[in-house]
Amino acid sequence: MLKQRLTTALVLIPIALVAIFWLPLDWFAWVIGVVLVLAAWEWSPLMGVKHAPGRILYCLFTGSLIGILGWFTPIHSIWTETGIQPSVLYPVIIGSLWWLLAIFMIFNFPKSRCVWARSRIFVGVFGVLILVPAWAALMALRALNYEQSMYFGSFTVLYVFALVWAADVGAYFAGKKFGKHKLMPEVSPGKTKEGFVGGLVLSICVMAFVAFLIDVPRSLLLSFFLMSIATAVVSVFGDLNESMFKRCAGVKDSGSLLPGHGGILDRIDSLTSALPIFLVGYLWLIHSPLSMNG
């Protein structure tokens, strides 16, 4: 299993880097949109929709919402001199509020199951609240300061990815080596408290390295670390959230496309929670209109 995970990671990471740094903004938006539509295909069985027509309809609905959002706010015009377009900001805020609700449901599982267990619609709405805000947040981060530097947004996106990857890798190895106490056994029996701490420690190492590398001003250091720690912590709940719904649906993996990793949704679940939270934290704690003018 570890060998498969490493092999798949060695293939996926270069592809991700090429997409983040090489693809033009418009192409990047399309590619990420396709990835999230595929994730919607994998989410539909968690709603109890297992036949192809229903799954296709759900993918079309999710893809249409992403397309409408992109139509009204092209990626080149997401940021203005005064900030971010409301048409992008509001979905991201809604997505962040959804994650607060999701964390509450995770802590209260299995009691919280009664909220959605009897309704496919609820689970379908939850899927939309996971995928569409993630697309909006990722596009906003990729387009950040694009007029001043083509790659500023690329490095910002890479930083978020690095935080999530560090939390995942650190949790995996710390859990294997030291894991004795279950984190949330009713949601995900394999995760341990030691793994959670190990993932957070490795994420903090990434934060410290980046803060030193780019010389974050002292006045912003606290904000930088608060924003980053919140992102790393919430990314864990992105994984737990999918585990919770898979457990209710009796599904082990969302798909089998990626050897050792399951499906696409299994690989991006942590990112879907991290991206909106990071963007909201950035807007709240760090961003200022002056930064848009160089």
Long-range contacts (C-beta under 8 A, 24 or more apart in sequence): 1-260, 2-260, 3-260, 4-259, 4-260, 4-261, 5-260, 5-261, 6-260, 7-259, 7-260, 8-258, 8-259, 8-260, 8-261, 9-261, 12-258, 12-267, 16-161, 17-158, 20-142, 20-154, 20-157, 20-158, 20-161, 21-151, 21-154, 21-158, 25-75, 25-76, 25-142, 25-143, 25-146, 26-74, 26-75, 26-76, 28-75, 28-139, 28-142, 29-70, 29-75, 29-139, 32-135, 32-138, 32-139, 33-63, 33-66, 33-67, 33-70, 33-135, 35-264, 35-268, 36-62, 36-63, 36-66, 36-131, 36-132, 36-134, 36-135, 36-268, 37-62, 37-63, 37-66, 38-264, 39-131, 39-254, 39-263, 39-264, 39-265, 39-268, 39-272, 40-127, 40-131, 42-254, 42-255, 42-263, 42-264, 42-265, 43-127, 43-130, 43-131, 43-254, 43-265, 44-124, 44-127, 45-249, 45-251, 45-254, 46-123, 46-127, 46-245, 46-246, 46-248, 46-249, 46-251, 46-254, 47-120, 47-123, 47-124, 47-127, 47-249, 48-120, 48-123, 48-249, 49-120, 49-124, 58-124, 58-127, 61-128, 62-127, 62-128, 62-131, 62-132, 65-128, 65-132, 66-131, 66-132, 66-135, 69-132, 69-135, 69-136, 70-139, 75-139, 75-142, 75-143, 76-143, 76-146, 78-139, 78-140, 78-143, 79-140, 79-143, 79-144, 79-145, 79-146, 79-292, 80-292, 81-289, 81-292, 81-293, 82-289, 83-283, 83-287, 83-289, 83-292, 84-140, 84-283, 88-136, 88-139, 88-140, 89-283, 91-132, 91-133, 91-136, 92-133, 92-136, 92-137, 92-140, 92-276, 92-279, 92-280, 93-280, 94-129, 94-133, 95-129, 95-130, 95-132, 95-133, 95-134, 95-136, 95-137, 95-276, 96-133, 96-276, 96-277, 96-280, 98-126, 98-129, 98-130, 98-133, 99-234, 99-237, 99-238, 99-241, 99-273, 99-276, 99-277, 102-126, 102-237, 102-241, 102-273, 103-234, 103-237, 105-241, 105-244, 106-184, 106-187, 106-237, 106-240, 106-241, 106-244, 107-184, 109-184, 109-186, 109-187, 109-244, 110-186, 113-248, 116-248, 117-248, 123-245, 126-245, 130-241, 130-272, 130-273, 131-272, 133-275, 133-276, 134-268, 134-271, 134-272, 134-275, 134-276, 136-276, 137-275, 137-276, 137-278, 137-279, 138-275, 140-279, 141-275, 141-278, 141-279, 141-282, 145-291, 145-292, 145-294, 148-294, 159-206, 159-210, 160-231, 160-271, 160-274, 160-275, 160-278, 161-271, 162-206, 162-210, 163-203, 163-206, 163-207, 163-228, 163-231, 163-232, 163-235, 163-274, 163-278, 164-231, 164-232, 164-235, 164-270, 164-271, 164-274, 166-199, 166-202, 166-203, 166-205, 166-206, 166-232, 167-199, 167-200, 167-202, 167-203, 167-232, 167-235, 167-236, 167-270, 168-199, 168-235, 168-239, 168-270, 169-199, 169-202, 170-195, 170-198, 170-199, 170-200, 170-201, 170-202, 170-203, 171-195, 171-196, 171-198, 171-199, 171-236, 172-199, 173-198, 174-198, 174-199, 174-201, 184-240, 187-240, 187-243, 187-244, 187-247, 188-239, 188-240, 188-243, 188-244, 188-247, 191-239, 191-240, 196-236, 199-232, 199-236, 200-229, 200-232, 200-233, 203-228, 203-229, 203-232, 204-229, 204-232, 220-285, 220-286, 223-285, 223-286, 224-285, 224-286, 226-281, 226-285, 227-278, 227-281, 227-282, 227-285, 227-286, 228-278, 230-277, 230-278, 230-281, 231-274, 231-277, 231-278, 231-281, 232-274, 234-273, 234-274, 234-277, 235-270, 235-271, 235-273, 235-274, 236-270, 237-273, 238-269, 238-270, 238-271, 238-272, 238-273, 238-274, 239-269, 239-270, 241-269, 241-273, 242-266, 242-269
